[in-house]
């Protein structure tokens, strides 16, 4: 059993997006510590551990009063072609959804000690070889714009005196879902290779370190604002794909040209999801004493595959 050093004073936690890759792992880790977990859900609650979103997109004030921590992970998937309707869903689910929840928390009779809201390293845009910390400015592009407005919406809670953390998550590595799970089959068949030039930096993080870092953030009373949830050793895409192939004892002989990605996913999502370069560093986590379980890609891939 992995121990995360959870602050035992946190007895009640509310989570949105609890069925997602990160949310489901987080719920499991919290419940193992004896923490009472409530799930914020759309539709009719199925049991006493669920709280419904109201008609305005947020829960009732009374329902969210008295939680030690609220962790907001919900959002429309960014995978798929970005039609105007899809982009609207991506944006509104994050920006308006966060604003609705933050507003309710700000008005709650007993406010949470901390509000941890998902964000993404897409905040930085395509930045080449530049080393990026939480002090770096935002970049350009659709995802950067969404992330800026997403974090701005969370400030509603911060302005009400709630310690608010923006979890700028990188590429989450898990065998149970996400990008790595989709890459495993072609790489196991020997059909893997770099994407585009392969020179773009990928800021990755093992799923156990995502969960461990969230525990650490919640338990660290003086930690607020943006926090990069990435491993301390970002890697170029070519190195990532080579190491994945090597871990699987397969060659990486089939690079995917940028044009092929653009034809498959659309020009904008291909460039922003696969070909953009983000070399983010977890400056705040390191300075606050978080010890990564998987700081190196070799160890992370060996553990997962």
Secondary structure, 3 states (H helix, E strand, C coil): CCCCCCCCCCCEEEEECCCCHHHHHHHHHHHHCCCEEEEEECCCCCCCCEEECCCCCCCCCHHHCCCCEEEECCCCCCCCCCCHHHHHHHHHHHHHHHHHHHHHHHHCCCCCCEEEEEEEHHHHCCCCCCEECCCCCCCCCHHHHHHHHHHHHHHHHHHCCCEEEEEEECEEECCCCHHHHHHHHHHHCCCCCCECCCCCEECEEEHHHHHHHHHHHHHCCCCCEEEEECCCCCEEHHHHHHHHHHHCCCCCCCCECHHHHHHHHCHHHHHHHHHCCCEECCHHHHHCCCCCCCCCHHHHHHHHC
